[in-house]
Amino acid sequence: QVQLAESGGGLVQAGGSLRLSCAASGRIVGVNEMGWYRRAPGKQRELVATVTNRGSTTYADSVKGRFAISRDNAKNTVYLQMSSLEPDDTGVYYCATTIITEEVETYWGQGTQVTVSS
């Protein structure tokens, strides 16, 4: 059994910063890609950023230059440093992690709310 624990969401003014964390625990053999997604009010879930186990990153165009994804492989944890936040960044942020146990599966966190006020 694998659990993902997210933290770090909250309310911030435009231009501010937040740092999200997502820690995986359980019977983990290995961790492949880790990433963050978000669902804005009234919109579909979209990819924000991903990082491979070798450290290669991808970002949505809307967050390039403002967000930074990183991971701590020893802790099976992925982070999302969000800076210069804009009201359009408001939404529920979910981490998604591809984890190797007896199989290879993608697990999702419960989501953490990020609200950016103008």
C-alpha positions as CSV (number, residue, x, y, z in Angstrom):
1,Q,0.0,0.0,0.0
2,V,1.3,3.5,-0.9
3,Q,0.2,6.8,0.5
4,L,0.9,10.3,-0.8
5,A,0.8,13.2,1.7
6,E,0.6,16.7,0.3
7,S,1.1,19.9,2.2
8,G,1.9,23.6,1.6
9,G,-1.3,25.0,0.0
10,G,-3.0,28.1,1.3
11,L,-4.1,31.7,0.6
12,V,-1.5,34.2,-0.8
13,Q,-1.7,37.5,-2.5
14,A,-0.7,38.0,-6.1
15,G,3.0,38.2,-6.4
16,G,3.6,35.9,-3.4
17,S,5.1,32.5,-3.1
18,L,4.2,29.1,-1.8
19,R,5.9,25.7,-1.6
20,L,4.1,22.5,-2.0
21,S,5.4,19.1,-0.8
22,C,4.3,15.6,-1.5
23,A,5.8,12.6,0.3
24,A,5.3,9.0,-0.8
25,S,5.4,6.3,1.8
26,G,4.7,2.6,2.0
27,R,6.1,-0.5,0.4
28,I,8.1,1.3,-2.3
29,V,10.7,-0.3,-4.4
30,G,11.4,2.6,-6.6
31,V,9.9,5.9,-7.8
32,N,9.8,7.0,-11.4
33,E,8.3,10.3,-12.6
34,M,6.8,12.7,-10.1
35,G,4.7,15.6,-11.0
36,W,2.1,18.2,-10.1
37,Y,-1.3,18.9,-11.7
38,R,-3.9,21.4,-10.9
39,R,-7.7,21.9,-11.4
40,A,-8.8,25.4,-11.6
41,P,-12.5,26.2,-10.9
42,G,-14.6,25.2,-13.8
43,K,-11.7,23.8,-15.8
44,Q,-10.2,20.4,-16.5
45,R,-7.2,19.2,-14.6
46,E,-3.9,20.2,-16.3
47,L,-0.3,19.4,-16.0
48,V,1.9,21.9,-14.1
49,A,5.3,20.3,-13.9
50,T,7.0,16.9,-13.9
51,V,10.5,15.6,-12.9
52,T,12.0,12.3,-13.8
53,N,14.1,10.2,-11.5
54,R,17.1,11.5,-13.4
55,G,16.1,15.1,-12.7
56,S,14.7,16.1,-16.1
57,T,11.9,18.6,-15.8
58,T,9.0,19.8,-17.9
59,Y,6.7,22.7,-17.3
60,A,3.4,24.1,-18.6
61,D,4.0,27.2,-20.6
62,S,1.9,29.2,-18.1
63,V,4.3,28.5,-15.2
64,K,7.7,28.6,-16.9
65,G,10.0,30.9,-15.1
66,R,7.8,31.2,-12.1
67,F,7.5,27.6,-10.7
68,A,10.3,25.1,-10.0
69,I,9.8,21.4,-9.4
70,S,12.4,19.4,-7.5
71,R,12.6,16.0,-5.7
72,D,14.4,14.4,-2.9
73,N,14.9,10.8,-3.9
74,A,16.0,9.7,-0.4
75,K,12.7,11.0,1.0
76,N,10.5,10.0,-2.0
77,T,9.3,13.6,-1.9
78,V,8.5,16.1,-4.7
79,Y,8.3,19.8,-4.2
80,L,6.8,22.7,-6.2
81,Q,8.2,26.1,-5.5
82,M,5.7,28.6,-6.8
83,S,6.7,32.3,-7.1
84,S,5.2,35.4,-8.7
85,L,1.8,33.8,-8.1
86,E,-1.1,35.0,-10.2
87,P,-4.9,34.7,-9.6
88,D,-5.0,32.3,-12.5
89,D,-2.9,29.9,-10.5
90,T,-5.8,29.4,-8.1
91,G,-6.9,25.8,-7.9
92,V,-6.5,22.4,-6.3
93,Y,-3.0,21.0,-6.8
94,Y,-2.5,17.3,-7.0
95,C,0.8,15.4,-7.0
96,A,1.1,12.3,-9.1
97,T,3.8,9.8,-8.7
98,T,4.7,6.6,-10.6
99,I,5.8,4.1,-8.0
100,I,7.2,0.7,-8.3
101,T,5.9,-1.8,-5.7
102,E,5.1,-5.3,-7.0
103,E,3.7,-3.4,-10.0
104,V,4.2,0.0,-11.6
105,E,1.3,2.3,-10.8
106,T,0.6,6.0,-10.7
107,Y,-0.7,7.3,-7.4
108,W,-2.4,10.6,-6.8
109,G,-2.4,12.8,-3.7
110,Q,-5.6,14.1,-2.1
111,G,-5.1,17.6,-3.4
112,T,-4.2,20.9,-1.7
113,Q,-6.0,24.2,-2.3
114,V,-4.0,27.1,-3.6
115,T,-5.8,30.5,-3.7
116,V,-4.2,33.6,-5.0
117,S,-6.0,36.8,-4.3
118,S,-5.7,39.9,-6.5
